[in-house]
Amino acid sequence: MRAALPLVIPTILIGASFGVSASTVGWGVLAPVVMSAIVFSGAAQFATLSVLGGGGSVVAAIVAATLVASRFLAIGVAIGPSMRGGRLRRSIEGQAVVDASLALGKVGEARYGPRRLIGSTAPQYAGWMLGTVGGVLLGDAIADPEAFGLDALFPAFFLVLVVGELNDRAARVTAAAGGLIALALIPLTPPGIPVICACAGVLAGRLVARS
């Protein structure tokens, strides 16, 4: 939890960005808060918001959110060997893992501490909920989130996490490959597909390198 405390403020701000954006497109007060409490995935929530805000259907929004969140398949493969107990306990504890806690929970090469994974997620969840509620309440007062730079918080947050992992040549090559794949596909494919393809490409490369 102490390791995650520096991430609480940016998490609150990103949550506020979601709350403000959701309230300004007509989601009301309750829907954004409930979604943050249940989904707790900034990427999936912003994807849903983008589709619905652009006039897309609920089905399209669910598909987009699912595609974005499917990166957790790769995360599950990474943390699986480090989780404890039977399948039920492993699956329940695995629900606590988010992108930032994956970085903070690493205790060695391809090894993760379950307590660190869960503990580092707790402050972020609290921050995410606090930010969402605050953003919803401020939604009427902030007509344009971009005017305050709130739209830049989400990519900046993940950029900081990635930079912390670039400690060797293999990590830098992996990050560059994933970034190039996503960048090439963004103008050509629906939301979520670039992330999936980048994750799949990176995972395949890691598996080949280890074999």
N, C-alpha and C positions, 0 to 999 in steps of 0.2 A: 504493500500500500504506500509506503514511503517513496518507493521508486516511481510510483505513478503520480505523486502529488504535483510535480511540475506540469503534468499534462491536464490538470483539472481546469485551469483557466482557459486554455485554448478549446477544451472540450465544451465548456460552458458557452463560449462565444460561438462555436460551430452549432451547438444545439439552439442557441438563440437565433442564429441565421435561419435554421430550419423552421423554428416556431414563427418567426416574422414572415418568412416566405409563404408558409402554409396558411397563415391567417389572412394575408393580403390577397390570396387567390380564392378565398371563400370557404376554407375548411372549418371555420368556426374555432371554438376554444377546446372542445373535448377531443375531437378526432386527432389532432397533432400530438396531444399529450398521451393518449392511449397508444398511438402508433409507436411513439418513442419508448414507452414502457414495455411493449411486447416485442417489437422488432429490434430496437437498439442497434441499428446499423445505419450509419450516416449515408453511406453510398446507396444502399437500397432505398432509403427514405427519400433522398434527393432524386433518385431515378423515378420513383413513383410520383413525386411532386412534379417533375419535369413533364412526364407523360400526361398526367391528368390536367396540369396547368396549360398544356398545349392543345387540349381538346381531345386527347386520346381516350380510349375506353378503359374501364376497370380491368378487363382481361389483359389488355396490352400493358397496363401498369404493373399487373402482377407478374407477367412474363418478364418485363424489363427488370423488376426488382429481383426476381429469382435468378436471372442470368448474372446480375451484378453480384449477388450474394453467393453464387455457386463457387466463388473463389475459396469458400470455406471447405470445399472438398479437398483442395490441395493442402489447406491448413490442417485439416483432420488427418491427412496422411502424414504430415510432418510431426504432429504432436502425439499421434496414436501410440507409438512404442513407449512414450514417457508417462502415459496415464496409468492410474492405479485401479485395482479391484476388478470386478466383473463388468459385463457389458452395460448394465443399467447404471452403475456408478460412473463409469467412464463417459457414458453419453450425457448424463446429467452435469457432470463437472465440465464437460466439453462445451456446454452452452455458455459458459462464462468467457470463452476465449474471443477476443476481438483483435483487430490488427495491431494495435499498440501493445497489448498484453503479450502478443506473440513475440514481439521484440524484447520486452522487459522480462519475459519468463524464460528466456534462453539461459541455460547454465553450462553449455558446452556445445561441441560440434554435434548437431542434430539431436540435442537433448534439452528437455524442458522440465522445469519444476512445477508440478501441478499447483502447489500452494502459491507460487509466484504468479502463475497464470490467473488464478482466481483472485488473489489479493490485489493484483495490479488493475483488475477490471472493476472492482468495487468502487473506487473513487471516481472512475470515469463514468460509471453508470449514474452515480449521484450527480455528477457535473452535467451529464447529458440531459437528465430529467430537469434539473434546475434551470439549465439554459433554455430548454424547450418551453417550460412554463413561463419564464421571463420573456422570451421572444413572442409567445402568443399574447401575453398581456400588453406588450409594447407594439404589437402589430399595427394597431390603428394609428400610432404616433409616428411609425417609420414606414412611409409609403414606398420607398425605394431602398432595399437592403444594399444594392450595389453602390449607392452613394456613400455608404459608410465602409466600404471595402469588405463586407461580410462574405461576399461571394468568393473572395480569395483565400479565406481561412481554411477551407477544406483541403484544397490541393497543397497549400503550404504546410499544413499539419502532417500530411503523409510524406512530403518531401523531407522533412526533418527526420522522420523515422527511417526512411531509406538511406539517407546520408550516414546515419549511425551504424548501418550494416555494411557499408562499403569499405571493409577493413582488409581486403585482399583482392588479388587480380581476378579470381574466379567470381567473386561477388560483384565486382564492377562490370565484368563481361555479362554476367547474368542480368543485372539491372539494365544495362544498355540494350541487350537483346529484347527483354520484355518491353521496355519503353518504345523501341523502334517498331515492334509488332503492333502495339496499341496505337501508336501515332499514325502508322500507315492505314489502319483499319477504321479509325474514327470517322473520316469523311465518307466511308464506303458502306458501313454496316450500322444496324440499329444500336441503341445504347445497351451496354452490357457485353456485346459480342467482342469488342476489342480487349476487354479485361479478361474474358474467358480464354481467348486465343493466346494472349500474352502469358497467362498462368499455365496453360497447357504446354506452350512452347518451352517455357522455363523449366517446368516439371520434367518434360521429356528430356531436355538437355541434361538435367541433374542426374536422371536415371541412367542415361547413356554414359555420363562421366563416371558414375559409380560402378558400372558393370565391367 
